[in-house]
Amino acid sequence: MTTEIKEVKDIPKTATEDSFIQGMKDCIPTLLGYISIGFAFGVVGIASNLSILEIFLLSALVYAGSAQFIFAGLYVAGAPMSVIIITTFIVNLRHFLMSLTVAPYFTRYSALRNVGFGSLLTDETFGVAVTKAGKEKQLGGRWMDGLNLTAYLTWIASCVVGGLVGNWIPNPERWGLDYALVAMFIALLVLNLANASKNKLMHYIKLIGCVFGILYILSYFMPSHLAVLITTIIVATIGVITEK
Amino acid sequence: MTTTFMMFLLILGCAFVTWLPRVIPFILVRNIELPKVVLRWLQFIPVCILSALVFQSLFNTEGKFVTLHWESTIAFVPTLFIALWTKSLSKTVVAGVLTVAVLRNFF
């Protein structure tokens, strides 16, 4: 718990070595998030009448926290297959923007490796990668693999363990573990802002104000995940137009 | 340890629709060069999407009006403070979870 904190502060402005181990290390601060949310999903999955095998398949194949929770909720409510699939698609469409942001750093790698980078991209690995890219202006493939695989395996293990002990934990929300995800978004946002110059910072803060207002208004008209996506598209466009 | 064939198909379907948006951009940018303006636009994505995800968690959309979810909003303050102060992911996550656990157990 102490080593990674030092790293976040001490990452040099020049690029660090592109190593798998470094990717694993940079993943460590996010693991508490994966473990607590994955665990909570396992518990919720069991409560939603999913089997351990189904929990495993969801975490290994869908590999997306919010989508898995919504899957469980819709499934237990008896929603038709088409509704579950379309909702899952919309909930995860934000990953398109995240992939598009990270992908330009990896064009020198083969198509197959790029498929690998993309397949394992999550909110958190995106957050860690763009934070590093913001500081060092480049990303390495081995580093990305280390980051991605650590997150992926931790996620699957956490979901399955949550499912296994799910029967004994009636009320996981009591422990606040679901807030780990929000806290992680807050930290990643702050880390991204910390990389910006003074001029840019003021611009970003104004844009964050726009995000608040537009997201609030859109929340009246559409499901929240769609509102997040459309708000991001609108405000990033405002960002380009108002940039000096 | 069971599943049905239909359930397996359903999970595969969901896996496919979550995989496509993650992978398509990685293939796309290898084959076409993105225009400068798109690259400038992408610069703004991290801050916009992360702040949108944070605010989304604060909004309560269940009632007639969209309001702030009091518990998340109260927890937001110390969590943001710890994030600004420590610049550490793990400390921020611990602070956020602890705050919410305290709120749910003592208030």
Interface residues (C-beta under 8 A of the other chain):
Chain A: M1 E4 I5 V8 K9 I28 P29 T30 L32 G33 S36 S51 I52 L53 E54 L57 L58 L61 V62 Y63 A64 A67 F71 M81 I84 I85 I86 T88 F89 N92 L93 R94 H95 F96 L97 M98 S99 L100 T101 A103 P104 F106 T107 A111 N114 V115 F117 G118 S119 L121 D123 F126 G127 V128 V130 T131 G134 E173 R174 W175 G176 L177 D178 Y179 A180 L181 V182 A183 M184 F185 I186 A187 L188 L189 V190 L191 N192 L193 A194 Y204 L207 I208 V211 F212 L215 Y216 S219 Y220 S224 H225 A227 V228 T231 T232 V235 A236 T237 G239 V240 E243
Chain B: M1 T2 T3 M6 M7 F8 L9 L10 I11 L12 G13 C14 A15 V17 T18 W19 P21 R22 V23 I24 P25 F26 I27 L28 V29 R30 L34 V37 L39 R40 W41 L42 Q43 F44 I45 P46 V47 C48 I49 L50 S51 A52 L53 V54 F55 Q56 S57 F59 T61 V66 S72 A75 F76 T79 L80 A83 L84 T86 K87 S88 L89 S90 K91 T92 V93 V94 A95 G96 V97 L98 T99 V100 A101 V102 L103 R104 N105
